[in-house]
């Protein structure tokens, strides 16, 4: 049986590679290694912090949580995304009283995907209080596709008290008049 053994050369140098960068997937030789623990990373990726990301944690704490925690990137050991967790949390994934991130979870959550107890604001927002977003699920839901446990205001509203382009229940009308400007109501609901 014929077996063709090919060697892999370094992306930069004409030498045998020792492995591949876990970030950019380029073959690298011993001289191009920027970090080798726990996985190989090339110098350019290591210098721009591609694998580690950024992290700031304030010295002030509240109940053991940092007052402010900002972090992005991945954990160098597990290669899983880092999670910002603090009273104010900002990151790709954020958990805190006030959370901002691609995926945010907290009392007040703002992000692409937001899960908030009192307020959720995002592309997809879910919470127990006010939820605002393209897809919003909550006690009071406002958005393109709101699903409200008490009130639903927006495009294709679903809930016990609905206010959308075609329907205007009296309970939803009273809610809108109480909390929002009356000019917000369409002529059919006035």
C-alpha positions as CSV (number, residue, x, y, z in Angstrom):
1,X,0.0,0.0,0.0
2,X,1.3,3.4,-1.0
3,X,1.5,6.0,1.8
4,X,2.4,9.6,0.9
5,X,3.9,11.4,3.9
6,X,3.7,15.2,3.4
7,X,5.1,17.6,5.8
8,X,3.4,20.8,6.7
9,X,5.4,24.0,6.3
10,X,5.2,27.2,8.3
11,X,2.9,29.9,6.8
12,X,5.7,32.5,7.2
13,X,8.9,30.5,6.9
14,X,10.0,27.6,4.7
15,X,10.4,25.2,7.7
16,X,8.5,22.3,9.1
17,X,5.6,23.5,11.2
18,X,5.2,22.3,14.8
19,X,1.4,22.8,14.7
20,X,-1.4,25.2,13.8
21,X,-2.6,28.4,15.5
22,X,-5.9,27.8,17.3
23,X,-7.1,31.3,16.3
24,X,-6.2,31.8,12.6
25,X,-5.6,28.1,11.7
26,X,-2.3,28.8,10.0
27,X,0.7,26.4,10.3
28,X,3.5,27.8,12.4
29,X,7.1,26.9,13.1
30,X,8.8,27.1,16.5
31,X,10.0,30.7,15.8
32,X,6.4,31.8,15.1
33,X,4.8,30.5,18.3
34,X,3.5,33.4,20.4
35,X,2.0,31.3,23.1
36,X,2.1,27.5,23.6
37,X,0.2,27.0,26.9
38,X,-2.3,25.4,26.8
39,X,-2.6,25.6,23.0
40,X,-0.5,27.0,20.2
41,X,-1.1,30.6,19.1
42,X,0.9,32.4,16.5
43,X,2.7,35.7,17.4
44,X,0.3,38.0,15.5
45,X,-2.8,36.5,17.1
46,X,-1.1,36.6,20.6
47,X,0.0,40.2,20.1
48,X,-3.5,41.4,19.3
49,X,-4.9,39.4,22.1
50,X,-7.2,37.5,19.9
51,X,-7.4,34.5,22.2
52,X,-7.5,36.3,25.5
53,X,-9.7,39.3,24.7
54,X,-10.1,42.1,27.2
55,X,-11.0,42.1,30.9
56,X,-11.5,44.8,33.5
57,X,-12.8,44.1,37.0
58,X,-13.2,46.9,39.4
59,X,-11.7,46.6,42.9
60,X,-15.0,47.8,44.5
61,X,-17.4,44.9,45.2
62,X,-21.0,44.5,46.2
63,X,-21.9,41.2,47.8
64,X,-18.8,39.6,46.4
65,X,-19.5,40.8,42.9
66,X,-17.3,43.4,41.3
67,X,-19.1,46.7,40.9
68,X,-18.1,46.8,37.2
69,X,-16.9,43.8,35.1
70,X,-16.1,44.2,31.4
71,X,-14.8,41.2,29.5
72,X,-14.6,39.9,25.9
73,X,-12.8,37.0,24.3
74,X,-12.4,33.4,25.2
75,X,-10.8,31.5,28.1
76,X,-7.4,30.3,26.9
77,X,-7.7,26.9,28.6
78,X,-11.2,25.8,27.6
79,X,-11.7,28.1,24.5
80,X,-15.1,29.0,25.8
81,X,-16.4,32.6,25.8
82,X,-15.7,34.6,28.9
83,X,-18.6,35.7,30.9
84,X,-18.8,39.2,32.5
85,X,-20.5,39.0,35.9
86,X,-20.9,41.9,38.2
87,X,-23.3,44.5,39.4
88,X,-22.7,46.2,36.0
89,X,-21.7,43.6,33.5
90,X,-20.6,44.3,29.9
91,X,-19.4,41.7,27.5
92,X,-20.3,39.2,24.8
93,X,-22.1,37.3,27.6
94,X,-23.1,39.4,30.6
95,X,-24.7,38.5,33.9
96,X,-25.5,41.2,36.5
97,X,-27.9,43.6,37.9
98,X,-27.4,45.8,34.9
99,X,-26.2,43.6,32.0
100,X,-25.2,44.7,28.5
101,X,-24.1,42.1,26.0
102,X,-24.7,39.9,23.0
103,X,-26.4,37.7,25.5
104,X,-27.4,39.5,28.6
105,X,-29.1,38.3,31.8
106,X,-30.0,40.4,34.8
107,X,-32.5,42.7,36.6
108,X,-32.1,45.1,33.7
109,X,-30.8,43.4,30.5
110,X,-29.8,45.0,27.2
111,X,-28.5,42.9,24.3
112,X,-29.1,40.9,21.2
113,X,-30.7,38.2,23.4
114,X,-31.9,39.7,26.7
115,X,-33.4,38.0,29.7
116,X,-34.3,40.5,32.4
117,X,-36.4,40.3,35.5
118,X,-37.6,43.9,35.6
119,X,-36.6,45.1,32.0
120,X,-35.4,43.2,29.0
121,X,-34.5,45.2,25.8
122,X,-33.1,43.5,22.8
123,X,-33.6,41.7,19.5
124,X,-35.2,38.8,21.5
125,X,-36.3,40.0,24.9
126,X,-37.8,37.9,27.7
127,X,-38.6,38.9,31.2
128,X,-41.1,39.1,34.0
129,X,-41.6,42.9,33.8
130,X,-41.3,45.1,30.6
131,X,-39.9,43.4,27.5
132,X,-39.1,45.4,24.4
133,X,-37.7,43.9,21.2
134,X,-38.3,42.3,17.9
135,X,-39.6,39.3,19.7
136,X,-40.7,40.3,23.2
137,X,-42.1,38.1,25.9
138,X,-43.1,39.5,29.3
139,X,-45.8,40.9,31.5
140,X,-45.8,44.0,29.3
141,X,-44.4,43.2,25.9
142,X,-43.7,45.8,23.2
143,X,-42.2,45.0,19.8
144,X,-42.6,43.5,16.4
145,X,-43.9,40.2,17.8
146,X,-44.9,40.8,21.4
147,X,-46.3,38.1,23.6
148,X,-47.6,39.7,26.8
149,X,-48.9,38.0,30.0
150,X,-50.9,41.2,30.8
151,X,-50.4,43.6,27.9
152,X,-49.0,43.2,24.3
153,X,-48.3,46.2,22.2
154,X,-47.0,46.0,18.7
155,X,-47.0,44.2,15.4
156,X,-48.5,40.7,15.9
157,X,-49.5,41.1,19.5
158,X,-50.6,38.1,21.5
159,X,-52.0,38.4,25.0
160,X,-55.1,39.2,27.1
161,X,-55.0,42.9,26.4
162,X,-53.8,43.7,22.9
163,X,-52.9,46.8,21.0
164,X,-51.7,46.4,17.5
165,X,-52.4,47.7,14.0
166,X,-55.8,45.9,13.8
167,X,-57.0,45.4,17.4
168,X,-57.3,47.7,20.3
169,X,-58.7,46.2,23.5
170,X,-60.0,48.6,26.1
171,X,-57.6,47.5,28.8
172,X,-54.6,48.0,26.4
173,X,-56.0,51.4,25.4
174,X,-56.3,52.5,29.0
175,X,-52.7,51.2,29.7
176,X,-51.3,53.2,26.7
177,X,-53.2,56.3,27.7
178,X,-51.9,56.0,31.3
179,X,-48.2,55.4,30.5
180,X,-47.7,56.9,27.0
181,X,-48.7,60.0,25.2
182,X,-52.3,59.8,23.8
183,X,-51.0,60.8,20.3
184,X,-49.5,57.3,20.2
185,X,-52.9,55.8,19.7
186,X,-54.2,55.3,16.2
187,X,-57.5,57.0,15.2
188,X,-59.4,53.7,15.5
189,X,-58.5,53.5,19.3
190,X,-59.2,57.1,20.3
